[in-house]
Amino acid sequence: MKLLIWLVVAWAVVVWMQRAKKNMARRARDAAAQAAAGADFGAAGAGGVGGNRNPFSAGAQPSPSQASPAIEQMVQCAQCGIHFPKSEAIQARGTGRVFCCTEHRELHALDAGAGVH
């Protein structure tokens, strides 16, 4: 019975750690996207001086440039199976297949030429 309780506790800790890791990755990705978008909070104006404006304060409305970006279609690499944004895809010549990198495109061409799949 003690072992079962410890297993449940260990499982709960593992699940909690995985969720925390996902949340941290999401926050980092969102922060990077916001930094890449220029984050118009640095301009003096309605919210304060020199970037001290809080975008989440009462009355703050996001500008059209801060609207959430369009959702990009994801595609799957024909060699390794990883999913990635379509804009980063490398097309195979003549087959219409997509790859995550040129190395995988070349490996797939070699495998197809040798009859290996």
Secondary structure, DSSP 8 states (H G I E B T S, - for coil): -HHHHHHHHHHHHHHHHHHHHHHHHHHHHHHHHHHHTT-GGGS-BTTBSTT---TTSTT----GGGS------EEE-TTT--EEEGGG-EE-TTT--EESSHHHHHHHHHHHHHT--
